[in-house]
């Protein structure tokens, strides 16, 4: 898909989201309702500015909806002297939110690929992780989205993605298991087909 199509799709999505997006005042009113429901007074001095603060925080938490992840990887470099070994960016910290409870998910991502004639700036890999993390998520889907996007845009020999995260929907509520984390992986191309490549990647995980 070329950049013009990406731009058109992004514009269409943005217009659709904007058309159904409530006004800021309505969102702040909703948070005031939640505060009342919780049993407090949203008009008391300590809480009167809280709804506006929460809206600003949510804009940051969910900034990924305003980004097209494929465009992040659009600029690549082809002068790589034939480099065709594994590239791994380790320990990319991310914060996300569970789509079932809106509870925080905090963790790290390990992203690897074996290039096929071109590479991308390493900061773009971190930005790609953030673009998907800053949405309502489940970890399994986010893992697949990161790997699939790299595979689609860069068309490398293979892609490997591993996410390790703590989910507050089970550490601070529900079953209350604070010492647990979830590990998910997605292997494509040579990472799936070649056990030695996969093992090399797994050996780089902290």
Buried (B, 14 or more C-beta within 10 A) or exposed (E): EEEEEBEEBBEEEEEEEEEEEEEEEEBBBEBBEBBEEEEEEBEEEEBEEBBBEBBEEBBEBBBBBEBBBBBBBEEBEEEEEEEEEBBBBEEBEBBBBBBEBEBBBBBBBBBBBBBEBBBBEEEBBBBBBBBBBBBBBBBEEBBBBBBBBBBEBBBBBBBBBBBBBBBBBBBBEEEEEEEEBBEBBBBBBBBBEBEEBBEBBBEEBE
